[in-house]
Amino acid sequence: MALSLSKHSSDGQMTVVSGYESGHVLVHIVQSHVADKPWSWKKVLVSRPHSQPLLSLDVSPTDSVFFTSSADAIITKFAIPTDVSTLEVVEKSEKVLNTKHAGQQGLRVRSDGKIFATAGWDARIRVYSAKAMRELAVLKWHKDGCYAVAFASINPEKDHSSTPATSASREVAPAHQGSALDAIKEQRSARAQNTHWLAAGGKDGKISLWDIY
């Protein structure tokens, strides 16, 4: 039902997280130390956090954790095991959030690992804190169910959130090198590149674009 391939943030090991219609989630890690089997995979985590089919999952790019969503109202957070010598059958996830909104079709973590967003069957996009798993925002625009979300990558060096005027002004050429219209175009381009974009798509065939945090 859902897959994520990534490198473990602590040691760089290749990690696959998979979710299934049964509500199970599995984690496999490459055993790079096996010389004769360079692509030997070790199952390190098995859990069934959902009572309904798992619909989406994503691994944090900054922390060794991943999040899952399902046809039920639950969102879970798991730590990726670091010990590949044993199989960890996990009865409970690190954190569980009952959103009381069934059908979180899509889930994505932003590149800075601070927030994640879900696309809901109730036509709402919800934004959560990755650390506390607390709801931060509910975005309403679509008329039908939402199925997918995506974040633009955040560039910390060009983050406009702290000093937007200074950030934009550095991108603008001196007035004598171009017209005022060129300067305005460059300002708009710089602002667009530094905006924290969140895109969402739904059954209505439309894509919405949001400036979020």
C-alpha positions as YAML, in Angstrom:
chain: A
units: angstrom
residues:
- id: 1
  name: MET
  ca: [0.00, 0.00, 0.00]
- id: 2
  name: ALA
  ca: [2.87, 2.40, 0.76]
- id: 3
  name: LEU
  ca: [6.68, 2.42, 0.55]
- id: 4
  name: SER
  ca: [9.55, 4.69, 1.55]
- id: 5
  name: LEU
  ca: [13.20, 4.14, 0.64]
- id: 6
  name: SER
  ca: [15.78, 6.21, 2.50]
- id: 7
  name: LYS
  ca: [19.14, 6.21, 4.23]
- id: 8
  name: HIS
  ca: [19.18, 5.89, 7.99]
- id: 9
  name: SER
  ca: [20.13, 9.32, 9.32]
- id: 10
  name: SER
  ca: [22.46, 7.98, 12.04]
- id: 11
  name: ASP
  ca: [24.64, 5.54, 10.07]
- id: 12
  name: GLY
  ca: [23.65, 5.92, 6.41]
- id: 13
  name: GLN
  ca: [22.23, 2.40, 6.09]
- id: 14
  name: MET
  ca: [19.61, 1.87, 3.40]
- id: 15
  name: THR
  ca: [16.16, 1.54, 4.94]
- id: 16
  name: VAL
  ca: [12.82, 0.45, 3.48]
- id: 17
  name: VAL
  ca: [9.59, 1.13, 5.35]
- id: 18
  name: SER
  ca: [6.51, -0.62, 3.96]
- id: 19
  name: GLY
  ca: [2.84, -0.43, 4.89]
- id: 20
  name: TYR
  ca: [0.13, -2.93, 4.05]
- id: 21
  name: GLU
  ca: [-3.61, -3.29, 3.59]
- id: 22
  name: SER
  ca: [-3.75, -5.30, 6.80]
- id: 23
  name: GLY
  ca: [-2.64, -2.23, 8.77]
- id: 24
  name: HIS
  ca: [0.87, -3.64, 9.33]
- id: 25
  name: VAL
  ca: [4.10, -1.72, 8.93]
- id: 26
  name: LEU
  ca: [7.54, -3.31, 8.40]
- id: 27
  name: VAL
  ca: [11.07, -1.93, 8.40]
- id: 28
  name: HIS
  ca: [13.95, -3.59, 6.53]
- id: 29
  name: ILE
  ca: [17.59, -2.46, 6.67]
- id: 30
  name: VAL
  ca: [20.44, -3.49, 4.37]
- id: 31
  name: GLN
  ca: [23.07, -5.57, 6.14]
- id: 32
  name: SER
  ca: [26.08, -3.95, 4.50]
- id: 33
  name: HIS
  ca: [28.51, -5.92, 6.63]
- id: 34
  name: VAL
  ca: [27.64, -9.20, 4.88]
- id: 35
  name: ALA
  ca: [30.45, -9.44, 2.31]
- id: 36
  name: ASP
  ca: [29.07, -12.24, 0.13]
- id: 37
  name: LYS
  ca: [25.57, -10.74, 0.11]
- id: 38
  name: PRO
  ca: [25.91, -6.98, -0.44]
- id: 39
  name: TRP
  ca: [22.13, -6.57, -0.72]
- id: 40
  name: SER
  ca: [21.07, -8.76, 2.19]
- id: 41
  name: TRP
  ca: [18.00, -7.25, 3.87]
- id: 42
  name: LYS
  ca: [17.20, -7.64, 7.57]
- id: 43
  name: LYS
  ca: [13.68, -7.21, 8.92]
- id: 44
  name: VAL
  ca: [14.05, -5.11, 12.09]
- id: 45
  name: LEU
  ca: [10.51, -3.95, 12.91]
- id: 46
  name: VAL
  ca: [7.01, -5.38, 12.62]
- id: 47
  name: SER
  ca: [3.90, -3.69, 13.97]
- id: 48
  name: ARG
  ca: [0.18, -3.34, 13.29]
- id: 49
  name: PRO
  ca: [-0.68, 0.20, 14.36]
- id: 50
  name: HIS
  ca: [-3.82, 0.51, 12.24]
- id: 51
  name: SER
  ca: [-7.15, -1.30, 12.18]
- id: 52
  name: GLN
  ca: [-7.73, -0.27, 8.56]
- id: 53
  name: PRO
  ca: [-5.49, -0.36, 5.44]
- id: 54
  name: LEU
  ca: [-2.39, 1.78, 5.73]
- id: 55
  name: LEU
  ca: [-2.61, 4.49, 3.08]
- id: 56
  name: SER
  ca: [0.57, 6.54, 3.39]
- id: 57
  name: LEU
  ca: [3.86, 6.81, 5.25]
- id: 58
  name: ASP
  ca: [6.97, 8.97, 5.17]
- id: 59
  name: VAL
  ca: [10.40, 8.98, 6.81]
- id: 60
  name: SER
  ca: [11.72, 12.15, 8.41]
- id: 61
  name: PRO
  ca: [14.79, 13.44, 6.52]
- id: 62
  name: THR
  ca: [16.34, 14.78, 9.73]
- id: 63
  name: ASP
  ca: [15.45, 12.19, 12.39]
- id: 64
  name: SER
  ca: [15.37, 8.39, 12.51]
- id: 65
  name: VAL
  ca: [11.58, 8.28, 12.69]
- id: 66
  name: PHE
  ca: [8.69, 7.70, 10.31]
- id: 67
  name: PHE
  ca: [4.97, 8.49, 10.31]
- id: 68
  name: THR
  ca: [2.01, 6.46, 9.06]
- id: 69
  name: SER
  ca: [-1.60, 7.26, 8.19]
- id: 70
  name: SER
  ca: [-4.51, 5.01, 7.36]
- id: 71
  name: ALA
  ca: [-8.15, 4.65, 6.41]
- id: 72
  name: ASP
  ca: [-8.79, 4.89, 10.14]
- id: 73
  name: ALA
  ca: [-8.34, 8.15, 12.07]
- id: 74
  name: ILE
  ca: [-4.94, 7.27, 13.52]
- id: 75
  name: ILE
  ca: [-1.52, 8.80, 12.76]
- id: 76
  name: THR
  ca: [1.48, 7.05, 14.28]
- id: 77
  name: LYS
  ca: [5.14, 7.86, 14.80]
- id: 78
  name: PHE
  ca: [7.82, 5.15, 14.99]
- id: 79
  name: ALA
  ca: [11.52, 5.22, 15.72]
- id: 80
  name: ILE
  ca: [13.59, 3.30, 13.17]
- id: 81
  name: PRO
  ca: [15.55, 0.57, 15.01]
- id: 82
  name: THR
  ca: [19.30, 0.92, 15.03]
- id: 83
  name: ASP
  ca: [20.08, -2.64, 16.16]
- id: 84
  name: VAL
  ca: [19.90, -4.93, 13.12]
- id: 85
  name: SER
  ca: [20.83, -8.05, 15.10]
- id: 86
  name: THR
  ca: [17.30, -8.65, 16.35]
- id: 87
  name: LEU
  ca: [13.74, -8.41, 15.06]
- id: 88
  name: GLU
  ca: [11.69, -5.93, 17.05]
- id: 89
  name: VAL
  ca: [7.98, -6.74, 17.21]
- id: 90
  name: VAL
  ca: [6.51, -3.45, 18.33]
- id: 91
  name: GLU
  ca: [3.14, -3.50, 20.05]
- id: 92
  name: LYS
  ca: [2.96, 0.27, 20.44]
- id: 93
  name: SER
  ca: [4.40, 3.08, 18.38]
- id: 94
  name: GLU
  ca: [6.39, 5.94, 19.86]
- id: 95
  name: LYS
  ca: [3.40, 8.26, 19.57]
- id: 96
  name: VAL
  ca: [-0.21, 7.86, 18.46]
- id: 97
  name: LEU
  ca: [-2.55, 10.65, 17.44]
- id: 98
  name: ASN
  ca: [-6.27, 10.04, 17.04]
- id: 99
  name: THR
  ca: [-7.28, 12.76, 14.61]
- id: 100
  name: LYS
  ca: [-10.98, 11.74, 14.71]
- id: 101
  name: HIS
  ca: [-10.97, 12.20, 10.93]
- id: 102
  name: ALA
  ca: [-10.98, 8.88, 9.08]
- id: 103
  name: GLY
  ca: [-9.09, 8.55, 5.82]
- id: 104
  name: GLN
  ca: [-5.74, 10.35, 5.83]
- id: 105
  name: GLN
  ca: [-4.88, 9.46, 2.23]
- id: 106
  name: GLY
  ca: [-1.52, 11.21, 1.90]
- id: 107
  name: LEU
  ca: [1.24, 12.07, 4.38]
- id: 108
  name: ARG
  ca: [4.51, 13.94, 3.78]
- id: 109
  name: VAL
  ca: [7.24, 15.31, 6.05]
- id: 110
  name: ARG
  ca: [8.89, 18.61, 5.12]
- id: 111
  name: SER
  ca: [12.62, 18.59, 4.31]
- id: 112
  name: ASP
  ca: [13.54, 20.27, 7.62]
- id: 113
  name: GLY
  ca: [11.70, 17.56, 9.57]
- id: 114
  name: LYS
  ca: [9.75, 20.09, 11.65]
- id: 115
  name: ILE
  ca: [6.24, 19.57, 10.29]
- id: 116
  name: PHE
  ca: [4.24, 17.08, 8.25]
- id: 117
  name: ALA
  ca: [0.96, 17.32, 6.38]
- id: 118
  name: THR
  ca: [-1.88, 14.95, 5.55]
- id: 119
  name: ALA
  ca: [-4.49, 14.90, 2.78]
- id: 120
  name: GLY
  ca: [-7.90, 13.83, 4.07]
- id: 121
  name: TRP
  ca: [-10.96, 12.26, 2.56]
- id: 122
  name: ASP
  ca: [-12.93, 15.10, 4.18]
- id: 123
  name: ALA
  ca: [-11.30, 17.55, 1.71]
- id: 124
  name: ARG
  ca: [-9.06, 19.03, 4.42]
- id: 125
  name: ILE
  ca: [-5.29, 19.35, 4.47]
- id: 126
  name: ARG
  ca: [-3.93, 19.22, 8.00]
- id: 127
  name: VAL
  ca: [-0.50, 20.33, 9.18]
- id: 128
  name: TYR
  ca: [1.09, 18.83, 12.29]
- id: 129
  name: SER
  ca: [4.17, 19.35, 14.42]
- id: 130
  name: ALA
  ca: [6.52, 16.41, 13.79]
- id: 131
  name: LYS
  ca: [7.91, 16.50, 17.31]
- id: 132
  name: ALA
  ca: [4.73, 16.83, 19.37]
- id: 133
  name: MET
  ca: [2.30, 15.52, 16.71]
- id: 134
  name: ARG
  ca: [0.06, 18.48, 17.50]
- id: 135
  name: GLU
  ca: [-2.32, 19.87, 14.89]
- id: 136
  name: LEU
  ca: [-1.11, 23.28, 13.73]
- id: 137
  name: ALA
  ca: [-3.41, 24.16, 10.84]
- id: 138
  name: VAL
  ca: [-6.42, 22.94, 8.86]
- id: 139
  name: LEU
  ca: [-6.50, 24.10, 5.24]
- id: 140
  name: LYS
  ca: [-9.89, 24.20, 3.57]
- id: 141
  name: TRP
  ca: [-10.39, 24.89, -0.13]
- id: 142
  name: HIS
  ca: [-11.07, 21.65, -2.00]
- id: 143
  name: LYS
  ca: [-14.67, 20.53, -2.45]
- id: 144
  name: ASP
  ca: [-13.95, 16.79, -2.65]
- id: 145
  name: GLY
  ca: [-11.58, 14.44, -0.86]
- id: 146
  name: CYS
  ca: [-7.84, 15.20, -0.90]
- id: 147
  name: TYR
  ca: [-5.48, 12.41, -1.89]
- id: 148
  name: ALA
  ca: [-1.95, 13.80, -2.04]
- id: 149
  name: VAL
  ca: [0.30, 16.45, -0.50]
- id: 150
  name: ALA
  ca: [3.85, 17.61, -1.25]
- id: 151
  name: PHE
  ca: [6.26, 20.10, 0.31]
- id: 152
  name: ALA
  ca: [8.83, 22.22, -1.48]
- id: 153
  name: SER
  ca: [12.29, 21.73, 0.02]
- id: 154
  name: ILE
  ca: [13.37, 24.29, 2.59]
- id: 155
  name: ASN
  ca: [16.73, 26.01, 2.09]
- id: 156
  name: PRO
  ca: [17.82, 27.26, 5.55]
- id: 157
  name: GLU
  ca: [20.27, 29.74, 4.01]
- id: 158
  name: LYS
  ca: [17.47, 31.41, 2.06]
- id: 159
  name: ASP
  ca: [14.70, 31.00, 4.59]
- id: 160
  name: HIS
  ca: [12.52, 34.07, 4.29]
- id: 161
  name: SER
  ca: [10.70, 33.53, 7.56]
- id: 162
  name: SER
  ca: [13.13, 35.52, 9.74]
- id: 163
  name: THR
  ca: [14.10, 38.51, 7.57]
- id: 164
  name: PRO
  ca: [11.98, 38.53, 4.43]
- id: 165
  name: ALA
  ca: [12.81, 42.08, 3.35]
- id: 166
  name: THR
  ca: [16.57, 41.55, 3.61]
- id: 167
  name: SER
  ca: [16.38, 38.19, 1.85]
- id: 168
  name: ALA
  ca: [14.47, 39.63, -1.08]
- id: 169
  name: SER
  ca: [16.60, 42.74, -1.38]
- id: 170
  name: ARG
  ca: [19.81, 40.74, -1.83]
- id: 171
  name: GLU
  ca: [18.36, 39.14, -4.94]
- id: 172
  name: VAL
  ca: [17.48, 42.45, -6.61]
- id: 173
  name: ALA
  ca: [19.93, 44.01, -9.03]
- id: 174
  name: PRO
  ca: [20.83, 47.69, -8.60]
- id: 175
  name: ALA
  ca: [18.34, 50.06, -10.19]
- id: 176
  name: HIS
  ca: [20.77, 51.33, -12.82]
- id: 177
  name: GLN
  ca: [21.27, 47.79, -14.21]
- id: 178
  name: GLY
  ca: [17.63, 47.31, -15.18]
- id: 179
  name: SER
  ca: [14.19, 48.80, -15.18]
- id: 180
  name: ALA
  ca: [11.87, 48.99, -12.20]
- id: 181
  name: LEU
  ca: [9.78, 46.23, -13.80]
- id: 182
  name: ASP
  ca: [12.83, 43.93, -13.90]
- id: 183
  name: ALA
  ca: [13.46, 44.62, -10.22]
- id: 184
  name: ILE
  ca: [9.87, 43.75, -9.36]
- id: 185
  name: LYS
  ca: [10.12, 40.51, -11.34]
- id: 186
  name: GLU
  ca: [13.30, 39.55, -9.52]
- id: 187
  name: GLN
  ca: [11.71, 40.34, -6.16]
- id: 188
  name: ARG
  ca: [8.74, 38.13, -6.98]
- id: 189
  name: SER
  ca: [11.02, 35.34, -8.19]
- id: 190
  name: ALA
  ca: [13.13, 35.50, -5.01]
- id: 191
  name: ARG
  ca: [10.02, 35.50, -2.84]
- id: 192
  name: ALA
  ca: [8.57, 32.49, -4.66]
- id: 193
  name: GLN
  ca: [11.80, 30.52, -4.33]
- id: 194
  name: ASN
  ca: [12.04, 31.19, -0.60]
- id: 195
  name: THR
  ca: [8.39, 30.55, 0.25]
- id: 196
  name: HIS
  ca: [7.47, 27.46, 2.31]
- id: 197
  name: TRP
  ca: [5.18, 25.93, -0.31]
- id: 198
  name: LEU
  ca: [2.72, 23.12, 0.36]
- id: 199
  name: ALA
  ca: [0.78, 21.62, -2.56]
- id: 200
  name: ALA
  ca: [-2.31, 19.42, -2.31]
- id: 201
  name: GLY
  ca: [-4.37, 17.52, -4.87]
- id: 202
  name: GLY
  ca: [-7.84, 16.04, -4.64]
- id: 203
  name: LYS
  ca: [-10.67, 14.17, -6.30]
- id: 204
  name: ASP
  ca: [-11.93, 17.46, -7.73]
- id: 205
  name: GLY
  ca: [-9.00, 17.41, -10.17]
- id: 206
  name: LYS
  ca: [-7.50, 20.58, -8.76]
- id: 207
  name: ILE
  ca: [-4.19, 21.39, -7.09]
- id: 208
  name: SER
  ca: [-3.99, 23.99, -4.35]
- id: 209
  name: LEU
  ca: [-0.81, 25.82, -3.35]
- id: 210
  name: TRP
  ca: [-0.28, 27.13, 0.18]
- id: 211
  name: ASP
  ca: [2.33, 29.29, 1.89]
- id: 212
  name: ILE
  ca: [2.72, 27.61, 5.28]
- id: 213
  name: TYR
  ca: [5.08, 28.41, 8.17]
...
